[in-house]
Amino acid sequence: MTDTLDVEAFRTLLLKRRKELLGVAKQGDESAGTVELDQTKVGRLSRMDALQSQAMSKATNQRRDLELKRIGAALRRIAEDEYGYCIKCGDEIAVKRLQADPAAPLCIECASKAERST
């Protein structure tokens, strides 16, 4: 697969994306902090908005953490010379799929099967 797949280019993309996500993580942690319940400082509707904003920040943080884990796993596969191969069936992952999602661990067939079973 290394003939058709520029693994180093994908490694660079993954490292760049990880750096971006880690930079955003510092900003996002502040938004997910505890909301004060002191109504003398914040009105009832403002507090509800703050709670909703906090919930959205937590969900965003969870998605970011999942993506960071996927990137870490892809970088490990690169280090172990297993990048570009499906972790389930071992077949090659299409280059176009990796271009769309460099952290993709499954070929399209296994990903489709996994999606149908959930």
Secondary structure, DSSP 4 states (H G I P E B T S, - for coil): -TTT--HHHHHHHHHHHHHHHHHHHHHHHHHTSPPP--TTTS-HHHHHHHHHHHHHHHHHHHHHHHHHHHHHHHHHHHHTT-TTB-TTT-PBPPHHHHHH-TT--S-HHHHHHHHHH-
